[in-house]
Structure formats: C-alpha cells, structure tokens
Amino acid sequence: MVTIKRILCPIDFSSFSRDALEYAQVFARWFGARVTVLHTYAQPGFLEIVVSMPIPIDRDALQQHMDKFTKSVGATGADVETLLREGDAVAQIVDVAASLPADLIIMGTHGRGGFDRLTLGSVTEKVLRKVSCPVLTVTVPPDPESRTGASLFTQILCAVDFSDSSAAGLRYAISIAKDARAKLALVHVIEGPPDPERDMPADEMPEYLQKMVQDAEARLRQLVPAETRQVCQVSEVVRFGRSYVKVLHIAQEQRADLIVMGAHGANLINTMLYGSTTNHVVRQAGCPVLTVRVA
C-alpha cells in the first residue's frame, strides 16, 4: 500500500504549473495529503542591475502573487501551504523535498516535448535526476470530472522490465489502480532480435517468438496479486520493438491517463549523454507520467 502524506508542487506561475497544482490538489484530497506549493526566485546580479536596471524583487508582493495564484486554481478541500525560497530552483526543490520529506513531487512540464531535446536543461529533468521520491510530471490539466469527486484515473499503464525499479513502479501503479478502481495494463517490451547464437531454421522463428511473448505474459501475470484482480481489470501486453516507442504507442492506443515507470538512478544521470526509456516517455507522453526512482 502506497502512502502519500506530503506533496511538493513547485510552480513558476505558468499554465503548466497551474495544471500541476490542480493535480496536486486532487491527489491531496484523494490521499488526505498536505500540499506544499513552492516558488523559487533569484535576486538580480550586479551586472543585471547595471545593464538593465531591473526593479528589485519585492518578496512581500511575490508572496501575495503566489497566494493569489494558488487560490485561483480553486478550492478542493485540500490542505495547502505556500513556501517562497530564494536561490537556484533545482537546489531549492531538492532541499525542500528532503526536508518535508515529500512523498511525491508534482511538476508541470512545458507541454508535450517541452524538454529541450538538445541540452536537457529544464528544471523538471534535473529534479528527476536528483530526488529520491516519486515525481509526477504533468503536461495536461486533470479531467474536470475528477474535481467533482469522480476518479482521477481510469486507465493506468505500467511499464515493466522485471527490474527492481519497475517493481517499485508497479507497487505504485497497483495501489493507485485499486484506489481509483481503474483498469491497469502491464506492458513489457522485448527489444532487439532473438539470441544471435541460437541457430534456428527460419520456419521455427515464429513459434520461438510466440514462446517469448507467452513467457513474458506469464511473468507479468505473476506480479499482480489475486486481490488486485478482484478490484481492477488487469491486462498484460507484450510487444517487440523500441521500449519508449511501444510504451507511448500503447498508451495512446489504450487512452491511458497515467503512465507509471521505474527508473534507475544511473540511467537518469546518463540521460545527459544517452537518453533513457523513462526520459523519452516523460518528454513525449500525452498524459501524466509517474516516475519512481530506485537509487
């Protein structure tokens, strides 16, 4: 059973952070959690003052703007507090997440494909690499019905590669699916060709590939307890291909409103050079993605 009592929601006053805050309030109402809304700012440096003569930041006015922005999202019965911090956004988010401690961070991204594909320079991507708690990245606002008491999610997709990180992700997917009475699809993607060392006649290949699929489906079925299947409709989907491509395709095919994925700490760090399935999905998904990290 997943427990979520403290939710951290960093905002930058954009429409994307508004969407994230809406999700945070719905999650808070759903789990009985408290939301800490965080905004970070930096005072202008000496050269900025000399060159552009900006107006120094008025902390009181910024706090009022933050309170107004938070209230404008709408009252949902959630327990919400605001926190204003000066300094580097990533460092402050990581520090606050650790000090609360946060059980979940909910952050907006700047639309589908909103990460800079070349530099990966967004705050959200950096936070994903540095925090230990799960992160829900949001590109779209929640369905209006979820604000009036209806379920937040109806179709959940959980990507499984049988690693420890995907096992952690599956625990969250199962817990949320049970609470939401949502459908849950376990997706496993088999990448690459069959064992090149296996000398096999061409006419035997289809049977061999079918056996690989059946074996993977059997392993997926073993991961979900019987009591979960009594509450939720669970399906197993196995495909061949590039993992992130297939996960995104199946999510669109099934109209998933949440994707859950595990992520190794090392994989997230290496995205600076190589990218990973998780980060590709986070960048391109048309629905929220819950990333559960295993260090």
C-alpha positions as CSV (number, residue, x, y, z in Angstrom):
1,M,0.0,0.0,0.0
2,V,1.4,3.4,-1.0
3,T,1.2,6.2,1.5
4,I,1.2,9.8,0.3
5,K,1.0,12.4,3.0
6,R,3.2,15.2,1.8
7,I,3.1,16.5,-1.8
8,L,5.5,19.1,-3.1
9,C,4.4,21.2,-6.1
10,P,6.9,23.7,-7.5
11,I,5.3,26.5,-9.5
12,D,6.6,29.2,-11.9
13,F,3.1,30.8,-12.5
14,S,2.9,29.3,-16.0
15,S,-0.2,27.5,-17.2
16,F,1.8,24.3,-16.9
17,S,2.4,24.8,-13.2
18,R,-1.3,25.6,-12.8
19,D,-2.1,22.2,-14.3
20,A,0.4,20.5,-11.9
21,L,-1.2,22.4,-9.0
22,E,-4.6,21.1,-10.0
23,Y,-3.3,17.5,-9.9
24,A,-1.6,18.2,-6.6
25,Q,-4.9,19.3,-5.0
26,V,-6.8,16.4,-6.4
27,F,-4.1,14.0,-5.2
28,A,-4.2,15.7,-1.8
29,R,-7.9,15.3,-1.5
30,W,-7.7,11.7,-2.7
31,F,-4.9,10.6,-0.3
32,G,-5.6,13.0,2.6
33,A,-2.3,14.7,2.0
34,R,-0.9,18.1,2.5
35,V,0.4,20.2,-0.4
36,T,3.4,22.5,-0.2
37,V,3.4,24.9,-3.1
38,L,6.9,26.1,-3.7
39,H,8.1,29.1,-5.7
40,T,11.8,29.9,-6.1
41,Y,13.4,33.2,-7.2
42,A,16.8,34.7,-7.6
43,Q,17.8,38.3,-6.9
44,P,19.3,40.1,-9.9
45,G,23.1,40.2,-10.0
46,F,25.2,43.3,-10.1
47,L,25.7,43.3,-13.9
48,E,22.0,42.8,-14.5
49,I,21.2,45.8,-12.3
50,V,23.8,48.0,-14.1
51,V,22.8,46.9,-17.6
52,S,19.1,46.6,-17.4
53,M,18.2,48.4,-14.2
54,P,15.5,45.8,-13.1
55,I,13.2,46.5,-10.2
56,P,14.5,44.6,-7.2
57,I,12.3,41.7,-6.2
58,D,9.6,42.6,-3.7
59,R,9.3,39.4,-1.6
60,D,6.0,40.5,0.0
61,A,4.5,41.3,-3.4
62,L,5.8,38.0,-4.7
63,Q,4.2,36.1,-1.7
64,Q,0.9,37.8,-2.4
65,H,1.1,36.9,-6.0
66,M,1.9,33.3,-5.1
67,D,-1.1,33.1,-2.6
68,K,-3.4,34.6,-5.3
69,F,-2.2,32.1,-7.9
70,T,-2.6,29.1,-5.6
71,K,-6.2,30.2,-4.6
72,S,-7.1,30.8,-8.3
73,V,-6.7,27.1,-9.0
74,G,-9.9,26.5,-7.0
75,A,-10.7,25.1,-3.6
76,T,-10.8,21.3,-3.5
77,G,-10.7,20.8,0.3
78,A,-7.0,20.1,0.1
79,D,-4.6,21.2,2.9
80,V,-2.3,23.7,1.1
81,E,0.6,25.8,2.3
82,T,2.8,28.1,0.3
83,L,6.6,28.4,0.5
84,L,8.8,31.1,-1.0
85,R,12.5,30.3,-1.4
86,E,15.4,32.4,-2.8
87,G,18.1,30.6,-4.7
88,D,18.7,28.0,-7.5
89,A,15.4,26.4,-8.4
90,V,16.7,22.8,-8.6
91,A,18.7,23.0,-5.4
92,Q,15.7,24.5,-3.5
93,I,13.3,21.9,-4.8
94,V,15.6,19.1,-3.9
95,D,16.2,20.6,-0.4
96,V,12.6,21.2,0.4
97,A,11.7,17.7,-0.9
98,A,14.2,16.2,1.5
99,S,13.2,18.4,4.5
100,L,9.4,17.8,4.4
101,P,10.0,14.9,3.5
102,A,7.9,14.8,0.3
103,D,6.2,11.5,-0.6
104,L,5.5,12.8,-4.1
105,I,6.6,15.8,-6.2
106,I,4.1,17.0,-8.9
107,M,5.6,19.3,-11.6
108,G,4.4,20.7,-14.8
109,T,6.5,20.4,-18.0
110,H,6.2,22.9,-20.8
111,G,3.9,20.9,-23.0
112,R,4.4,17.7,-24.8
113,G,8.0,17.6,-25.9
114,G,8.6,20.5,-23.6
115,F,12.1,19.4,-22.6
116,D,14.9,20.9,-24.6
117,R,15.9,17.9,-26.6
118,L,19.5,19.1,-27.1
119,T,20.5,20.4,-23.7
120,L,18.0,18.7,-21.4
121,G,18.2,21.9,-19.5
122,S,14.8,22.1,-17.8
123,V,14.3,22.3,-14.1
124,T,12.0,19.3,-14.2
125,E,14.5,17.0,-15.9
126,K,17.2,18.0,-13.4
127,V,14.9,17.4,-10.4
128,L,14.1,13.9,-11.8
129,R,17.8,13.0,-11.6
130,K,18.3,14.3,-8.1
131,V,15.4,13.4,-5.9
132,S,14.7,10.0,-4.4
133,C,10.9,10.3,-4.1
134,P,8.5,9.7,-7.0
135,V,7.8,12.5,-9.4
136,L,4.6,13.0,-11.4
137,T,5.2,15.1,-14.5
138,V,2.2,16.8,-15.9
139,T,1.6,18.2,-19.4
140,V,-2.2,18.5,-19.3
141,P,-4.8,19.5,-16.7
142,P,-6.8,16.8,-15.0
143,D,-10.2,15.9,-16.3
144,P,-12.9,18.3,-15.0
145,E,-14.9,15.4,-13.6
146,S,-12.0,14.5,-11.2
147,R,-12.6,17.8,-9.5
148,T,-16.1,16.9,-8.6
149,G,-15.4,13.6,-7.0
150,A,-15.0,11.3,-10.0
151,S,-11.9,9.1,-10.2
152,L,-8.7,10.9,-11.2
153,F,-7.5,8.0,-13.4
154,T,-9.5,5.3,-15.3
155,Q,-6.7,3.7,-17.4
156,I,-3.2,3.2,-16.0
157,L,-0.3,1.8,-17.9
158,C,2.7,0.5,-16.0
159,A,5.9,-0.3,-18.0
160,V,7.6,-3.4,-16.6
161,D,11.1,-4.7,-17.5
162,F,11.3,-7.0,-14.4
163,S,14.0,-4.8,-12.7
164,D,13.9,-3.6,-9.1
165,S,13.0,-0.1,-10.4
166,S,10.0,-1.4,-12.4
167,A,8.9,-3.4,-9.4
168,A,8.8,-0.2,-7.3
169,G,6.8,1.5,-10.1
170,L,4.4,-1.4,-10.2
171,R,3.7,-1.1,-6.5
172,Y,2.5,2.5,-7.1
173,A,0.5,1.5,-10.2
174,I,-1.3,-1.2,-8.3
175,S,-2.0,1.0,-5.3
176,I,-3.4,3.8,-7.4
177,A,-5.4,1.5,-9.6
178,K,-7.0,-0.2,-6.6
179,D,-7.9,3.2,-5.0
180,A,-9.2,4.5,-8.3
181,R,-10.9,1.2,-9.4
182,A,-9.0,1.8,-12.7
183,K,-8.0,-0.5,-15.4
184,L,-4.3,-1.5,-15.2
185,A,-2.2,-2.6,-18.2
186,L,1.2,-4.1,-17.6
187,V,3.4,-3.5,-20.6
188,H,6.7,-5.3,-21.3
189,V,8.7,-4.6,-24.5
190,I,11.2,-7.1,-25.9
191,E,14.0,-5.1,-27.5
192,G,16.4,-6.4,-30.1
193,P,16.4,-9.6,-32.2
194,P,16.4,-13.1,-30.6
195,D,19.6,-14.7,-29.3
196,P,22.0,-14.5,-32.3
197,E,23.8,-17.5,-31.0
198,R,20.7,-19.6,-31.5
199,D,20.9,-21.5,-34.8
200,M,17.3,-21.8,-35.9
201,P,15.6,-22.5,-39.2
202,A,13.5,-19.6,-40.4
203,D,10.3,-21.6,-40.2
204,E,10.8,-22.2,-36.5
205,M,11.2,-18.5,-35.7
206,P,7.5,-17.6,-35.4
207,E,7.0,-20.3,-32.8
208,Y,10.1,-19.2,-30.9
209,L,8.9,-15.5,-30.8
210,Q,5.5,-16.6,-29.7
211,K,7.0,-18.6,-26.9
212,M,9.0,-15.4,-25.8
213,V,5.7,-13.5,-25.7
214,Q,3.9,-16.2,-23.7
215,D,6.7,-16.4,-21.2
216,A,6.7,-12.7,-20.7
217,E,3.0,-12.6,-20.3
218,A,3.2,-15.4,-17.7
219,R,5.8,-13.4,-15.7
220,L,3.6,-10.3,-15.8
221,R,0.6,-12.2,-14.5
222,Q,2.6,-13.5,-11.5
223,L,3.4,-9.9,-10.5
224,V,-0.2,-8.9,-9.7
225,P,-1.9,-10.3,-6.5
226,A,-5.2,-12.1,-6.9
227,E,-6.9,-9.5,-4.6
228,T,-5.9,-6.7,-7.0
229,R,-7.5,-8.6,-9.9
230,Q,-10.7,-8.8,-7.9
231,V,-10.8,-5.0,-7.7
232,C,-9.2,-3.9,-11.0
233,Q,-9.3,-5.1,-14.6
234,V,-5.7,-6.1,-15.3
235,S,-4.2,-6.9,-18.7
236,E,-0.8,-7.9,-19.9
237,V,0.7,-6.5,-23.1
238,V,3.9,-7.7,-24.6
239,R,5.4,-6.2,-27.8
240,F,8.6,-6.3,-29.7
241,G,10.4,-3.1,-30.6
242,R,12.0,0.1,-29.1
243,S,10.7,0.3,-25.5
244,Y,9.8,4.0,-25.3
245,V,8.2,3.9,-28.8
246,K,6.0,1.0,-27.9
247,V,5.1,2.4,-24.4
248,L,4.0,5.6,-26.0
249,H,2.0,3.9,-28.7
250,I,0.2,1.5,-26.3
251,A,-0.6,4.5,-24.0
252,Q,-2.2,6.3,-26.9
253,E,-3.9,3.1,-28.1
254,Q,-5.4,2.5,-24.8
255,R,-6.1,6.1,-24.0
256,A,-4.1,5.9,-20.8
257,D,-4.5,8.8,-18.4
258,L,-1.4,7.8,-16.3
259,I,1.9,6.1,-17.2
260,V,3.9,4.6,-14.3
261,M,7.6,3.8,-14.8
262,G,10.5,2.9,-12.6
263,A,13.9,4.5,-13.3
264,H,17.4,3.5,-12.2
265,G,19.4,6.4,-10.7
266,A,22.3,5.7,-13.1
267,N,20.0,5.7,-16.1
268,L,18.7,9.1,-15.2
269,I,22.1,10.5,-14.7
270,N,23.3,9.1,-18.1
271,T,20.5,10.9,-19.9
272,M,22.8,13.8,-20.4
273,L,24.6,11.7,-23.0
274,Y,22.5,8.7,-24.0
275,G,18.8,9.2,-23.0
276,S,16.6,6.5,-21.5
277,T,13.2,4.9,-22.0
278,T,11.9,6.8,-18.9
279,N,13.0,10.2,-20.1
280,H,11.8,9.7,-23.7
281,V,8.4,8.8,-22.3
282,V,8.3,11.8,-19.9
283,R,9.2,14.1,-22.7
284,Q,6.7,12.8,-25.2
285,A,3.7,11.4,-23.3
286,G,0.3,13.0,-23.8
287,C,-0.7,12.2,-20.2
288,P,1.0,12.5,-16.8
289,V,3.9,10.2,-16.1
290,L,4.8,8.9,-12.6
291,T,8.5,8.2,-12.3
292,V,9.5,6.0,-9.4
293,R,13.2,6.0,-8.8
294,V,15.4,3.3,-7.3
295,A,18.8,4.6,-6.3
